[in-house]
Amino acid sequence: MNGTDTRAEEAALALALSVTVTVISAIGLLLNAYILFVIVITKQVFFKPYGILLARKRRSKFDFNINGTK
């Protein structure tokens, strides 16, 4: 092997490593987007299906007014 082959192999290895890191990063970004999508859909369906995605006010069974009624 001469010096040119060694440099070409090093460049190919560097490119392969770069592509691998890029693919892993892209998979991570897609996974994050999917998780956020699931969270938004879940909040929309279970908390406020027809409006802004906010959790509805929950009332405790111990909440009562002065008259003692709910």
Secondary structure, DSSP 8 states (H G I E B T S, - for coil): --HHHHHHHHHHHHHHHHHHHHHHHHHHHHHHHHHHHHHHHHHHHHT-TTSSS-------TT---TTS--
